[in-house]
């Protein structure tokens, strides 16, 4: 009778630990000494993309395994094979697992051989850590260190010993994990086991914490609003509960923990306890808080700069207006030709300074991106710009040729600025009797989509502004969109117009390029999303 009680107790403990392993978020599987797979958890099935046949499948449940350089690994080179044949732990070298559907997953394997009391290898156990997202979460993944050390000691010979040894293996595996606090709780939330990760994260020794309620790890205000009990109830009703928030260490320090509570059931689906896995994400939380604070500071400073730009614009333009007024008054009183020429220079400089201030203000306003996007008729925009430039067009006898333009979702005033800058730029550098063309289409090549980063599934309007004016050397193409860059000093301007065009296009999630040839003309190509 005592033997049967011991047997039943071992079976129950084995079942509990087996469920604990099943609930772990990391893939774990085991093989016997011949390489036959004897155990794998749900996380391993998801990682492999298939469920191998337990007791028949060998070495690994993966469809194919590669090195990071893309070369195929042979079975003899599998981490599990090396651990079994060489009797050593295999860890630290990344491999690539290919699923049956062709998807590939980057993993970091940790394989450890299992020895019996005679020192003979009786099997091996492997943990596969998914590191596919390490380019995005490099810092988090570098925190993952060697997790397993000598996971299992002896191989079981008969059924009773098999159950007992399995319990020891699982218990040791859980204990050795350092980056996760992995606990077993009874149905009331009292701690039943304690691993190294829990001691490292929370600060308690096993002797200090076994039998205590897990609510001890929560802040006083969380305990008052019964957060621990709420999570237990949610895990009991839904099978799992996740939460992220501040937790308490033994010394009173706070850490930011991510917690997963999973309900454990017996054969009759009765809840017999809970597994609790905690990850310390304090560094990530501090980084997020710092980024959030920086964003708030940047927004505040941008607002201050915006206010300053408006104030400075008003304060700078006022004395310039007076300079122009007094210069004009002087020109009516002075008859000396040399003095009049000097006054004209003063008026011209004051006018250019006023234009510069207005352009800088317009550039700063576009950078803020507060304008409203509305359906905008591009034909109407072009018509208004032509009317603005009518005298200049007539004076230079310029022909305007254009396609029928569509309606797009845009900031109307910015589209007027865009067309106006392109039109005045073309008029400025066109020869008398020249032609300015405005063409449009919705077709573009795959090469254009890659070069200008056009989004898949988004329809773009391709606009071409072309003139047959003086043009410029193609080597200066990258400079034309920079602030205060002017390639021709013989023409008036502030050097902001094309920089303003580029900013407007970026504000509309578009792209722009330019092609020019000396003596032939210039062509600006713009890509704007319809919405």
C-alpha positions in Angstrom: 0.0 0.0 0.0 2.9 2.4 0.9 4.5 1.6 -2.5 1.2 2.5 -4.3 0.9 5.7 -2.3 4.5 6.6 -3.3 3.7 5.7 -6.9 0.6 7.9 -7.0 2.4 10.8 -5.4 5.2 10.6 -7.9 2.7 10.4 -10.7 1.0 13.5 -9.5 4.2 15.5 -9.0 5.4 14.3 -12.5 2.1 15.5 -13.9 2.4 18.9 -12.3 5.9 19.4 -13.5 5.0 18.2 -16.9 2.1 20.8 -17.1 4.6 23.4 -15.9 6.9 22.7 -18.8 4.0 22.7 -21.2 3.1 26.2 -20.0 6.6 27.6 -20.5 6.9 30.1 -23.4 10.2 28.6 -24.5 10.5 25.4 -26.7 11.8 22.4 -24.8 12.2 18.8 -26.0 14.1 15.6 -24.9 15.5 12.5 -26.6 16.6 9.1 -25.3 20.2 7.8 -25.9 19.3 6.7 -29.4 18.0 10.1 -30.4 14.3 9.2 -30.3 12.1 12.1 -29.2 10.4 11.3 -25.9 9.0 14.7 -24.9 8.2 18.1 -26.4 6.0 21.0 -25.2 3.5 23.2 -27.1 6.1 26.0 -27.6 8.3 23.5 -29.4 5.4 22.5 -31.7 4.8 26.1 -32.6 8.5 26.7 -33.2 8.8 23.7 -35.5 5.5 24.3 -37.3 4.6 20.6 -37.0 4.1 18.0 -34.3 6.6 15.0 -34.6 5.4 11.5 -33.6 6.6 11.0 -30.0 8.7 7.8 -29.6 9.3 7.5 -33.4 10.7 10.9 -34.6 14.4 11.3 -34.1 16.9 14.0 -33.2 14.8 17.1 -33.8 11.2 18.0 -34.8 12.4 20.6 -37.3 11.7 20.2 -41.1 15.2 21.4 -41.9 18.1 23.0 -40.0 20.6 25.5 -41.3 23.7 27.4 -40.2 23.3 31.2 -40.1 25.2 31.4 -43.4 22.5 29.3 -45.1 24.3 26.0 -45.4 22.3 22.9 -44.4 23.2 21.1 -41.2 23.5 17.3 -41.3 21.9 15.2 -38.6 25.4 14.5 -37.2 25.8 18.3 -36.7 22.5 18.8 -34.8 23.1 20.2 -31.2 21.1 17.2 -29.8 23.2 14.7 -31.8 26.5 16.3 -30.5 25.2 16.3 -26.9 24.4 12.6 -27.1 27.4 11.4 -29.0 30.1 13.6 -27.4 28.5 13.7 -23.9 28.9 17.5 -23.6 26.7 20.5 -23.4 26.2 22.3 -26.7 25.1 25.9 -26.6 25.8 29.4 -27.9 25.9 28.8 -31.7 22.8 30.1 -33.5 21.0 27.9 -36.0 18.1 28.5 -38.4 15.0 26.2 -38.3 12.8 25.9 -41.5 9.2 25.0 -41.0 7.2 22.9 -43.5 5.6 26.1 -44.9 9.0 27.6 -45.7 9.1 30.1 -42.8 12.5 30.3 -41.1 13.1 31.0 -37.4 16.5 31.9 -35.8 17.1 30.1 -32.6 19.8 29.7 -29.9 19.9 26.0 -28.9 21.0 24.8 -25.4 21.5 21.0 -25.4 22.6 19.0 -22.3 23.3 15.3 -22.0 21.6 13.2 -19.2 23.8 10.7 -17.3 22.7 7.9 -14.9 24.5 7.0 -11.7 27.0 4.9 -13.6 28.0 7.9 -15.7 26.3 6.5 -18.9 24.5 8.8 -21.3 20.8 8.0 -21.1 19.4 10.8 -23.1 19.6 14.6 -23.7 17.3 17.6 -23.3 17.4 20.8 -25.5 15.9 24.2 -25.1 15.4 26.3 -28.3 15.3 30.1 -27.7 13.6 32.0 -30.5 15.8 35.0 -31.4 14.2 36.0 -34.7 13.4 39.5 -33.4 16.9 40.2 -32.0 17.5 43.0 -34.6 14.6 44.9 -33.0 15.2 43.8 -29.4 19.0 43.3 -29.2 19.2 44.6 -25.7 16.6 42.3 -24.3 18.1 39.2 -26.0 21.6 39.9 -24.9 20.3 39.6 -21.3 19.6 35.9 -22.0 22.5 34.1 -20.6 23.4 30.4 -20.1 20.1 29.1 -18.6 20.6 25.4 -18.2 23.4 23.5 -16.3 23.4 19.8 -15.8 19.6 19.6 -16.1 19.2 15.9 -15.4 21.2 13.4 -13.4 20.0 9.9 -13.8 17.9 7.7 -16.2 15.0 5.8 -14.8 15.0 2.0 -15.2 11.6 1.0 -14.0 8.3 2.8 -13.9 8.4 4.1 -10.3 12.0 5.3 -10.8 11.1 6.7 -14.2 8.5 8.9 -12.6 10.8 10.0 -9.7 13.7 10.7 -12.0 11.5 12.7 -14.4 10.3 14.8 -11.5 13.9 15.5 -10.6 14.8 16.5 -14.2 11.9 18.9 -14.5 12.5 20.4 -11.1 16.2 20.9 -11.9 15.4 22.5 -15.3 13.0 25.0 -13.8 15.5 25.8 -10.9 18.4 26.6 -13.3 16.5 29.2 -15.4 18.0 32.6 -14.3 16.2 35.1 -16.5 12.7 34.0 -15.6 11.1 33.6 -12.2 9.2 30.3 -12.6 6.9 29.4 -9.8 4.2 26.8 -9.0 1.3 28.2 -6.9 -1.4 26.2 -5.2 -5.1 27.1 -6.0 -5.0 29.9 -3.3 -1.8 31.5 -4.8 0.7 30.2 -2.2 4.2 29.6 -3.5 5.1 25.8 -3.9 8.5 26.0 -5.6 11.3 28.6 -6.2 13.9 28.7 -8.9 17.2 30.7 -9.3 15.5 33.2 -11.6 12.9 34.0 -8.9 15.7 34.4 -6.3 17.7 36.7 -8.7 14.7 38.8 -9.6 12.8 39.0 -6.3 15.6 38.6 -3.8 14.0 35.9 -1.6 15.6 32.5 -0.9 13.5 29.4 -1.2 13.4 29.0 2.6 12.0 32.5 3.0 9.2 32.3 0.5 7.8 28.7 0.2 4.3 28.7 1.6 3.9 32.5 1.4 1.2 34.1 -0.9 2.4 35.5 -4.2 0.6 38.8 -3.4 3.7 39.6 -1.3 5.4 40.7 -4.6 2.7 43.4 -5.3 2.7 47.0 -4.2 0.4 48.0 -1.3 -2.0 49.9 -3.5 -2.2 46.9 -5.9 -3.0 44.6 -2.9 -5.6 47.0 -1.7 -7.4 46.9 -5.0 -7.0 43.1 -5.0 -5.0 42.9 -8.2 -3.4 39.5 -7.3 -6.8 37.9 -6.6 -8.1 39.4 -9.9 -5.3 37.8 -11.9 -5.8 34.4 -10.2 -9.5 34.6 -10.9 -8.9 35.5 -14.6 -6.4 32.7 -15.0 -8.9 30.3 -13.5 -11.8 31.4 -15.7 -9.9 32.1 -19.0 -6.9 29.7 -18.6 -4.3 32.4 -18.7 -3.8 35.9 -17.3 -1.1 38.4 -18.3 -0.1 41.6 -16.6 2.7 44.2 -16.7 3.4 46.6 -13.9 5.6 47.5 -10.9 6.5 44.7 -8.4 8.4 44.6 -5.1 11.6 42.9 -4.3 12.5 41.7 -0.8 14.6 44.8 -0.1 11.7 47.1 -1.0 13.0 48.1 -4.4 10.6 48.1 -7.3 11.0 46.4 -10.6 8.9 46.4 -13.8 7.6 42.8 -14.3 5.8 41.0 -17.1 3.8 38.2 -15.6 2.0 35.2 -17.1 -0.3 33.1 -14.9 -1.5 29.8 -16.3 -4.0 27.5 -14.7 -3.0 23.9 -14.2 -5.7 21.2 -14.4 -6.0 17.5 -13.4 -7.6 14.8 -15.6 -11.0 15.9 -14.5 -10.3 19.5 -15.5 -10.2 20.6 -11.9 -7.8 23.5 -11.2 -4.9 22.1 -9.1 -2.7 25.2 -9.1 -1.1 27.8 -11.3 2.2 28.3 -13.0 3.6 31.8 -12.8 6.4 33.1 -15.1 7.8 36.6 -14.4 10.3 38.5 -16.6 12.2 41.6 -15.3 11.7 44.4 -17.9 12.8 47.3 -15.8 15.5 48.4 -18.3 13.0 48.4 -21.1 10.4 50.3 -19.0 13.0 53.0 -18.1 14.0 53.3 -21.7 10.4 53.7 -22.8 9.8 56.3 -20.1 12.9 58.2 -21.1 11.8 58.2 -24.8 8.3 59.4 -23.8 9.8 62.2 -21.7 12.1 63.2 -24.6 9.2 63.2 -27.0 7.2 65.5 -24.6 10.3 67.8 -24.3 10.8 67.9 -28.1 7.1 68.7 -28.6 7.3 71.5 -26.0 10.4 73.0 -27.6 9.0 72.8 -31.1 6.0 74.7 -29.9 8.2 77.3 -28.4 10.2 77.5 -31.6 7.0 77.9 -33.6 5.8 80.7 -31.4 9.3 82.3 -31.6 9.2 82.0 -35.4 5.9 83.9 -35.6 7.1 86.6 -33.2 10.4 87.0 -34.9 8.8 87.1 -38.3 6.5 90.0 -37.1 9.2 91.8 -35.3 11.7 91.5 -38.2 9.2 92.5 -40.9 8.1 95.7 -39.1 11.5 97.5 -39.3 11.9 96.3 -42.9 8.5 97.8 -43.9 9.6 101.1 -42.4 12.9 100.9 -44.3 11.0 100.4 -47.6 8.6 103.2 -46.8 11.3 105.7 -45.9 13.4 104.6 -48.9 10.4 105.3 -51.2 9.8 108.7 -49.5 13.5 109.6 -50.1 13.3 108.5 -53.7 10.6 111.2 -54.3 12.7 113.9 -52.7 16.2 113.2 -54.2 17.0 113.9 -57.8 20.6 112.8 -57.8 20.9 109.7 -60.0 23.6 108.0 -57.9 21.7 108.5 -54.7 18.5 107.1 -56.4 20.4 104.0 -57.4 21.6 103.5 -53.9 18.0 103.9 -52.6 16.8 101.3 -55.1 19.5 98.9 -53.7 18.2 99.5 -50.2 14.6 98.8 -51.3 15.7 95.7 -53.2 17.6 94.4 -50.2 14.7 95.1 -47.8 12.3 93.3 -50.2 14.5 90.3 -50.5 14.9 90.2 -46.7 11.1 90.3 -46.3 10.7 87.4 -48.8 13.4 85.4 -46.9 11.6 85.9 -43.6 8.3 84.8 -45.1 9.9 81.7 -46.7 11.6 80.7 -43.5 8.3 81.1 -41.6 6.4 79.0 -44.3 9.1 76.3 -44.0 8.8 76.1 -40.2 5.0 75.9 -40.4 5.1 73.0 -42.9 7.6 71.2 -40.6 5.0 71.3 -37.8 2.5 69.3 -40.0 -0.7 70.6 -38.4 -2.5 71.4 -41.6 -5.8 69.6 -42.6 -5.9 67.2 -45.5 -9.0 67.7 -47.8 -10.0 66.7 -51.3 -8.0 69.1 -53.5 -8.6 69.8 -57.2 -5.1 70.0 -58.8 -6.6 71.7 -61.9 -8.0 74.5 -59.8 -4.6 74.8 -58.1 -2.8 75.1 -61.4 -5.3 77.6 -62.7 -4.8 79.9 -59.6 -1.0 79.7 -60.0 -1.2 80.6 -63.7 -3.3 83.6 -62.8 -0.7 84.7 -60.2 2.1 84.4 -62.8 0.0 85.8 -65.8 2.1 88.9 -66.4 5.4 87.0 -66.2 4.1 84.4 -68.6 3.0 87.0 -71.1 6.2 89.0 -70.7 8.4 86.0 -71.5 5.8 84.6 -74.1 5.8 81.2 -72.3 3.5 78.4 -73.4 1.9 76.3 -70.6 1.0 72.7 -71.6 -0.7 70.5 -69.0 -2.7 67.3 -68.7 -6.1 67.1 -67.0 -5.1 66.8 -63.3 -7.0 64.7 -60.7 -8.4 65.4 -57.2 -6.2 64.1 -54.4 -6.4 64.3 -50.6 -3.9 67.0 -49.7 -3.3 70.3 -47.9 -4.7 72.8 -50.4 -2.5 75.8 -49.4 0.6 73.6 -49.6 -0.3 72.4 -53.0 -0.6 76.0 -54.1 2.9 76.7 -52.6 4.2 73.6 -54.4 2.9 74.5 -57.9 3.8 78.2 -57.4 7.4 77.4 -56.5 7.8 75.0 -59.5 6.1 77.5 -61.8 8.1 80.5 -60.8 11.3 78.5 -60.8 10.6 77.4 -64.4 9.7 80.9 -65.5 12.8 82.3 -63.9 15.1 80.0 -65.8 13.2 79.6 -69.1 14.2 81.4 -72.3 11.7 83.8 -74.0 9.2 81.8 -76.0 9.9 78.6 -74.0 7.4 75.9 -72.9 6.5 74.7 -69.4 4.8 71.3 -69.2 2.8 69.8 -66.3 2.1 66.1 -67.0 0.5 63.4 -64.8 -0.1 59.7 -64.6 -0.7 56.9 -62.2 1.7 54.4 -63.7 5.3 53.8 -62.6 7.8 51.0 -62.8 8.9 48.5 -60.1 12.3 50.2 -60.2 10.6 53.6 -59.3 8.7 51.9 -56.5 11.9 50.7 -54.9 14.0 53.8 -55.6 11.4 56.2 -54.1 10.1 53.9 -51.4 6.5 53.9 -52.7 4.2 51.8 -50.4 2.6 48.6 -51.6 -1.2 49.0 -52.0 -1.1 52.8 -52.2 -1.9 54.6 -55.5 0.3 57.5 -56.3 -0.1 60.5 -58.6 3.0 61.0 -60.7 3.5 64.7 -61.6 6.2 65.9 -64.0 7.1 69.7 -64.1 9.3 70.2 -67.2 10.8 73.3 -68.8 13.2 73.8 -71.7 15.2 76.5 -70.0 18.9 76.9 -69.2 19.1 73.8 -66.9 22.0 72.9 -64.6 24.8 70.3 -64.3 23.4 67.0 -63.1 26.1 66.8 -60.4 24.3 69.5 -58.4 21.0 67.5 -58.3 21.4 66.7 -54.6 22.0 70.3 -53.6 18.9 72.0 -55.2 16.6 70.8 -52.3 18.8 72.1 -49.5 18.0 75.4 -47.7 19.6 78.5 -49.0 21.3 76.7 -52.0 21.2 78.6 -55.2 22.9 77.4 -58.4 22.5 80.6 -60.4 23.5 83.9 -58.7 22.3 86.0 -61.6 18.6 85.4 -60.7 16.9 86.7 -57.6 15.6 84.3 -54.9 16.0 83.2 -51.3 17.3 79.7 -51.9 14.3 78.3 -49.9 11.7 77.5 -52.7 12.8 74.0 -53.7 13.6 73.1 -50.1 10.0 74.2 -49.3 8.8 71.9 -52.1 10.6 68.9 -50.7 9.2 69.6 -47.2 5.7 69.8 -48.6 6.1 66.5 -50.5 7.5 64.8 -47.4 4.5 66.2 -45.4 2.3 64.3 -47.9 4.3 61.1 -47.6 5.5 61.5 -51.1 8.8 61.6 -53.0 10.6 63.9 -55.4 13.5 63.7 -57.8 15.1 66.1 -60.4 16.8 65.6 -63.8 18.5 68.5 -65.6 20.9 69.1 -68.5 22.6 72.4 -69.2 21.0 74.1 -72.2 18.2 71.5 -72.5 16.1 72.1 -69.4 14.9 70.7 -66.1 12.4 68.1 -65.1 11.0 67.6 -61.5 9.2 64.3 -60.9 6.8 64.2 -57.9 5.0 61.1 -56.4 2.0 62.0 -54.2 -0.4 59.5 -52.7 -4.0 60.0 -53.6 -5.1 59.7 -50.0 
